[in-house]
């Protein structure tokens, strides 16, 4: 059986997005300031999860502002 999913993990201090079609993701604010994820404030130490739901998600935008985000995604 072929393995099709790929895991990507990054720490970032720049704005970006997780592209359409991702299967699962988690985003944690590992910095000291607030960040924005999908338009919602993420305070230091907080995390958001997008669990596997049987089909791909639409894109998620993120802006670390003055913080650092740790992002793990499965595509």
C-alpha positions in Angstrom: 0.0 0.0 0.0 1.4 3.4 -1.0 1.7 6.1 1.6 0.2 9.3 0.2 0.1 11.8 3.1 3.1 14.0 3.9 3.8 15.7 7.2 5.3 19.2 7.2 6.5 20.9 10.4 7.8 24.5 10.6 8.4 27.3 13.1 7.6 30.7 11.4 7.6 34.4 12.2 6.1 35.4 8.8 2.5 35.5 7.6 1.3 32.8 5.3 -1.3 30.1 4.7 -1.9 26.4 4.7 -3.1 25.8 1.2 -6.5 24.3 0.2 -6.7 20.5 0.5 -4.7 19.9 3.7 -5.9 16.8 5.6 -5.0 17.8 9.2 -3.1 20.6 11.0 -2.2 22.1 14.3 -0.9 25.5 15.0 0.6 26.6 18.3 1.8 30.0 19.4 5.3 29.3 20.9 6.3 32.9 21.1 5.6 35.7 23.6 3.1 37.8 21.7 -0.4 37.3 20.3 -0.9 35.9 16.8 -3.8 35.6 14.3 -4.9 32.2 12.9 -7.9 32.2 10.5 -8.8 35.7 11.8 -8.9 34.6 15.5 -6.4 35.7 18.2 -4.1 33.0 19.4 -2.4 33.9 22.7 1.1 32.6 23.8 0.9 28.9 24.7 -2.5 28.4 22.9 -3.0 26.0 20.0 -5.6 25.3 17.4 -6.3 22.0 15.8 -7.8 21.0 12.5 -8.3 17.2 12.8 -8.8 14.8 9.9 -12.5 14.9 8.9 -12.5 12.6 5.9 -11.8 15.3 3.2 -9.5 18.3 2.7 -9.9 21.7 4.4 -10.1 25.1 2.7 -7.0 27.3 3.2 -6.2 28.6 6.7 -4.3 32.0 7.0 -1.9 32.8 9.8 -0.1 35.9 10.9 2.4 35.5 13.8 2.6 39.3 14.3 5.4 39.7 16.9 5.4 36.0 17.9 6.4 32.6 16.5 4.0 29.9 15.3 4.8 26.2 15.3 2.8 24.6 12.4 2.3 20.9 11.7 0.3 20.0 8.7 -0.6 16.8 6.8 -1.1 17.2 3.1 
